[in-house]
Amino acid sequence: MLTAEDLLAGAGTEHLVEIPERLLPEADDRRVRLRPLTVRDLRLIARAARDNEDLSGALMVRQSLVEPPLSAEQIGALPAGLLQFLLREVNRISGITATEDEVLAALEDPLVRASLMLSREFGWTSEEVGRLTLGETMLHVAALRGRG
């Protein structure tokens, strides 16, 4: 059985990530050192960024970037493609992205398929579908199937 120390040890790991040449063609050494984000990091970022996804991504990269350390102003001055690459890597090493296999498996789930059907047929947002009870979801799906 894992101990608490085992579970917490992952937060202290650091990952050397190489930035693609297309994003930094002039750099001799294109490596940066990132660390995974913790739950505490994500809570602070969510509070600071509120509903601003761009700010949230920039703060995630800034918090994860061990070497070279960058200020918020420097993060804001990064080329957009470089920031997006770093954000994908931060999400990957933090374990907060789904693999392609996980996404494909989720699409096979009957409730996910029903939600996608309701979104497509009625133009509902994911928030609107999410507010439906299971019974309401099943009723709408049955009505759509009976219509076809």
C-alpha positions as CSV (number, residue, x, y, z in Angstrom):
1,M,0.0,0.0,0.0
2,L,1.2,3.5,-0.8
3,T,2.1,5.8,2.0
4,A,1.3,9.5,2.2
5,E,4.9,10.3,1.5
6,D,4.7,8.1,-1.7
7,L,1.7,10.1,-2.9
8,L,3.2,13.5,-2.1
9,A,6.6,12.7,-3.7
10,G,5.3,13.2,-7.2
11,A,4.8,16.9,-6.5
12,G,8.6,17.4,-6.1
13,T,9.6,15.8,-9.4
14,E,11.0,18.0,-12.1
15,H,10.9,17.3,-15.8
16,L,13.3,18.4,-18.5
17,V,11.3,19.4,-21.6
18,E,12.7,20.3,-25.0
19,I,11.0,23.0,-26.9
20,P,10.6,22.3,-30.6
21,E,13.0,24.1,-32.9
22,R,10.1,25.6,-34.9
23,L,9.2,27.6,-31.7
24,L,12.7,28.7,-30.8
25,P,14.8,28.4,-34.0
26,E,17.7,30.6,-32.7
27,A,18.2,29.0,-29.3
28,D,21.2,26.7,-28.8
29,D,19.6,25.0,-25.8
30,R,15.8,24.7,-26.0
31,R,15.3,22.9,-22.7
32,V,13.2,24.1,-19.7
33,R,12.6,22.5,-16.3
34,L,9.0,22.1,-15.3
35,R,7.4,20.7,-12.2
36,P,3.8,19.3,-11.9
37,L,1.2,21.5,-10.5
38,T,-0.3,20.6,-7.1
39,V,-4.0,20.9,-6.0
40,R,-2.9,24.0,-4.0
41,D,-1.4,25.6,-7.2
42,L,-4.6,25.0,-9.2
43,R,-6.8,26.5,-6.5
44,L,-4.7,29.6,-6.3
45,I,-4.6,29.9,-10.1
46,A,-8.4,29.4,-10.3
47,R,-8.9,32.2,-7.7
48,A,-6.5,34.6,-9.3
49,A,-7.7,34.0,-12.9
50,R,-11.4,33.7,-12.2
51,D,-13.0,33.1,-15.6
52,N,-10.1,34.2,-17.7
53,E,-8.7,31.1,-19.5
54,D,-5.8,33.0,-21.0
55,L,-4.6,34.3,-17.6
56,S,-5.2,30.8,-16.1
57,G,-2.9,29.2,-18.7
58,A,-0.2,31.8,-18.3
59,L,-0.3,31.4,-14.5
60,M,-0.1,27.6,-14.8
61,V,3.0,27.9,-16.9
62,R,4.6,30.5,-14.6
63,Q,3.9,28.3,-11.5
64,S,5.3,25.2,-13.2
65,L,8.4,26.7,-14.7
66,V,11.4,26.0,-12.5
67,E,14.1,26.9,-14.9
68,P,14.4,29.5,-16.2
69,P,12.1,31.4,-13.8
70,L,10.0,34.0,-15.5
71,S,8.0,36.9,-14.2
72,A,4.3,37.4,-15.0
73,E,5.3,40.2,-17.4
74,Q,7.8,37.9,-19.2
75,I,5.3,35.1,-19.5
76,G,2.9,37.6,-21.1
77,A,5.5,38.5,-23.6
78,L,6.1,34.9,-24.8
79,P,5.0,34.1,-28.3
80,A,1.5,32.5,-28.2
81,G,2.6,29.2,-29.7
82,L,5.4,28.8,-27.2
83,L,3.0,29.5,-24.3
84,Q,0.5,26.9,-25.7
85,F,3.3,24.3,-26.1
86,L,4.4,24.9,-22.5
87,L,0.9,24.7,-21.2
88,R,0.3,21.4,-22.9
89,E,3.5,20.1,-21.3
90,V,2.5,21.4,-17.9
91,N,-0.9,19.7,-18.2
92,R,0.8,16.5,-19.3
93,I,3.3,16.3,-16.5
94,S,0.6,17.3,-14.0
95,G,-1.6,14.5,-15.2
96,I,-4.6,16.8,-16.0
97,T,-5.0,15.9,-19.6
98,A,-6.7,12.8,-21.1
99,T,-4.9,10.6,-23.5
100,E,-6.4,9.9,-26.9
101,D,-7.4,6.4,-25.7
102,E,-9.1,7.8,-22.6
103,V,-11.1,10.3,-24.8
104,L,-12.1,7.5,-27.2
105,A,-13.2,5.3,-24.3
106,A,-15.3,8.1,-22.8
107,L,-17.1,8.6,-26.1
108,E,-18.3,5.0,-25.8
109,D,-20.0,5.7,-22.5
110,P,-23.8,5.7,-23.0
111,L,-24.3,8.8,-20.9
112,V,-21.7,10.7,-22.8
113,R,-23.2,9.6,-26.1
114,A,-26.6,10.8,-24.9
115,S,-25.2,14.1,-23.8
116,L,-23.6,14.6,-27.2
117,M,-26.9,13.7,-29.0
118,L,-28.8,16.2,-26.9
119,S,-26.3,18.9,-27.6
120,R,-26.3,18.3,-31.3
121,E,-30.1,17.9,-31.7
122,F,-31.3,20.7,-29.4
123,G,-28.3,23.0,-29.5
124,W,-27.9,22.8,-25.8
125,T,-24.6,23.7,-24.1
126,S,-22.8,21.2,-21.9
127,E,-23.9,23.2,-18.9
128,E,-27.6,22.9,-19.9
129,V,-27.2,19.1,-20.5
130,G,-25.4,18.7,-17.2
131,R,-28.3,20.2,-15.3
132,L,-30.7,17.4,-16.5
133,T,-31.4,14.5,-14.3
134,L,-30.7,11.0,-15.5
135,G,-34.5,10.5,-16.0
136,E,-34.8,13.7,-18.1
137,T,-31.9,12.7,-20.2
138,M,-33.4,9.3,-20.9
139,L,-36.8,10.9,-21.7
140,H,-35.2,13.3,-24.3
141,V,-33.1,10.5,-25.9
142,A,-36.2,8.3,-26.1
143,A,-38.2,11.1,-27.7
144,L,-35.4,11.7,-30.3
145,R,-35.2,8.0,-31.1
146,G,-39.0,7.8,-31.5
147,R,-38.8,10.8,-33.9
148,G,-36.4,9.1,-36.2
